[in-house]
């Protein structure tokens, strides 16, 4: 394998390139990023007074094989000393809220929370959990998350808790999203054990083998629920970029949008605005629709399936207030779609990561997330909506939900267009079909990134690793 081209310089493309550099089999890697910066949705603002604001993902979970994998990479990049852990005993882990019927409600936690009836629910959660073991296994090969949870745990949990959760994680509608692709652990627990509870207790199938490195060991010992970095999560793509530059085998190109790609005798010709690049293999970390518009017409079945993967736009509004303004302490709150379709939720950033506050004088940092699957319906066309309109809606939500009467002293809006792919029912079949087309036609092409195998930072990094291992037929 002489030359590999990586399309897309977000965290997926950078991770794939990092793993390619671990192998002597690869002579040269060319990374092509259409924008002026690497890192994609991992984007942090560092103010001159020391405050840090995230415009995309923030806390990263250390759990499971994919969580360990990211920690191993972070350790290898020399970022271990910058880790900001949040433990399970931290107030941000214990207190998570729902905003229902114009009130904040703490999500039940611990045994007492399961035994009692805790508003906004009308019966103890333990009842739903206990009855779940008796529910028959579903016969469909996929199902919406709402249908799956309604069937196994009851409609109330699906309508309130799971609807809110899907808005927080996917900015999406649980009535359309796939249980199999969005929550494979739950789907597999039912398939293999006949019950979520038994699946959780006995395990719901094999997981990838990832060694537990020093940082991952520390996360287990110290019981981390999530973590960030002292200068924000953008430190990860920045550190990978520096690592790649030092390797001497990687060409990093910014402002290099791929116009189209055509098959050649040795692999591919990649046409850019100002020239053509040849590669033996392409790893595409582009969003599905972006790749579809670059592929040759001979890939029509693949093009169609890539175009069928929808995305949603999210308005991320960072706000900073003078003093301590929160009526409750915790990670933040989510809203079910029945409460407010436009506002998805708020993160009380200063609670999990007070280290990101400016060092002098007390302030409170919040992030309001809006739109998602409901963006068009509530705000109209993302191209036409004004910054004033979105900022006003965010500050009004803070006033209503948290009772804050003062105006923010600082604000920043990031309109993240098409940022989260939506895994609708049947997504797994689409992805299988795409990869099957690639195999049958012997295309030197790998598909990675958030469009296919998971939208979390951990999933995307792991998809880069998996593609490299399959390409080189060896572990990295």
Secondary structure, 3 states (H helix, E strand, C coil): CCEEEEECCEHHHHHHHHHHCCCCCCCEEEEECCCCCCECCCCEEECCCCCEEECCCCCECCCHHHHHHHHHHHHHCCCHHHEEEEECCCHHHHCCEEEECCEEEECCCHHHHHHCCCCCCCCCHHHHHHHHCCCCCCCCCCCEHHHHHHHHHCHHHHHHHHHHHHHHHHCCCCCCEEHHHHCHHHHHHHHHHCCHHHHHHHCCCCCCCCCCCHHHHHHHHCCEEEEEECCCCHHHHHHHHHHHHHHCCEEEECCCCEEEEEECCCCEEEEECCEEEEECEEEECCCHHHHHHHCCHHHHHHHHHHHCCEEEEEEEEEEEEECCCCCCCCCEEECCCCCCCCEEEEECHHHHCHHHCCCCCCEEEEEEEEEECCHHHHHCCCCCCCHHHHHHHHHHHHHHHHCCCCCCCEEEEEEEEEEEEECECCHHHHHHHHHHHHHHCCCCEEECCCCCCCCCHHHHHHHHHHHHHHHHCCCC
